[in-house]
Amino acid sequence: MNLLKRRALLKKANYLELTPIRIITEEVDDHGKVTLLMPKFINRFAKKYLTPLCKTPHTKLRLDVLGSSVWLTIDGQKTVAEITQEITQKFNAETEITPRLTQFLTLLYEQKIITFREVESSSHRQKDQ
């Protein structure tokens, strides 16, 4: 599904009711900080012929403490609202954390690092029709 269709589906939904799902793998260090392992190539041809020329097949994206906590909380079962509540309690946040969290999840979604269960189910429904 292209980015415009993915954005349109996301705009129609109540963001706090969406359920994020991880798409890529990660490494977690001893301090609980997460490094996302993003594949350098998606194209089958590039994967086959260019990946062997690279030192590593992944680009590493290191997350800060808040980003790492959010990433580790994403389990495919919790909604954005539940994740927001859990992170707010964990960091004893006095200020509203929802705008920052939703912006972070939107960036992850646009970079195809996560998806949302509701978006995936609607795309499967469209394929079946």
N, C-alpha and C positions, 0 to 999 in steps of 0.2 A: 504494500500500500504506500502510495507516495505521501510526501510530507504534508501537502495541502489537505488531503483527505484525513490524515491522522490528526491534524490541527482542528479540522472541522468537527470531527467526532469528539475531540477533547473539549472544545468550546461549548458543545451542547450538554455536556455532563456536569453534574455538581462535583467539583474537584475533590472536595473532602470525602465524598462517598466512593471515590475510585480506589482500586486495589493495585498498588504497584508490584511488578514482578521483575526480578533481575534477569538480564539477558546475557551479560558477560561474567567472566570469572574475576576473582580477586585474590590478593594476598593480604594477610593480616599479620602485622608485626607484633612483637612482644608487648608493646604499649597499647595495642588495640587500634592502631591507625591502619587504615585500609589503602591499598594501592590497587586500582582497577587495571586490568590487563585488557586493553582494547586491541583487537586484531588490526594489523597494519593494512591488510588487504581483504576485501570482501569478494571481489570478482574471482571466479574459479580459476581463470587463466593466470591472474596475478598471484593467487595463492600458490599455484603449482610451480610457476617459473620464477617469480620474484622473491618469494619468501625464503628460499634457500640461499639467496644472495645477501640477506640481511643477517645481522648478528642475532636478533631476536625477532620472533614473529609478532610481537606485541609492542604497543606503545603503552608506557606506564603513566597513569594519572593518579597522583597522590592526593588523598583527601585530608582535610583538616579534622580536628577532633569532632566537630559537629557533623560534618559530612560523613565521617566514618561511623558515627553513632547512628545516623539515619540509614546508611547503607546496611549496617548489621541488623537494623530493626526491620528492614524490608524482608518479609518471608513469604509473600504471595497470599497471605491470609488477612493481614491487617489493612484497614483502609487508611487513607491519608489522615483522616481525623484521629484515628487511634494512634498512629505514629506520632502525630503532632502532640497529642496528650502525653505519650510516653517520653518523648524527648523533652518536653517542657518540665515534666517531673524530674527527669534525670539531671537536668542542668539547673534546676530551681530557677527557671527563667521568670523574672518579674515582668518583662516586656512580652508582647505578643510575638510568638515565634512563627506563626502560621504564614505570613507573607514571605519570609525568608525560606521556609521549608518548601512552600509551593513553587517558588521561583527556582530553587535548587532541583526539585523533581521535574519541573518543566524543561530545564536545561538537559538533564539526564535523558528525558524522553526524546527531545529533539535530536540528541546525538545518538539515539538508538542504543543507549546503555540500559535503559529500563523500558518496559511497556506497561500497560494497564490491562488487567483481566477483562474489563468491560470493553475496551477497544479491540482486543483480540477476539472476543466472542462476537462482536458486531462485524468484524472483518470476515470471520468464518461464516456468519450468516449470509453476508453478501456473496460470498463465493458459492454457497449452496443454491442461491436463487438463480 
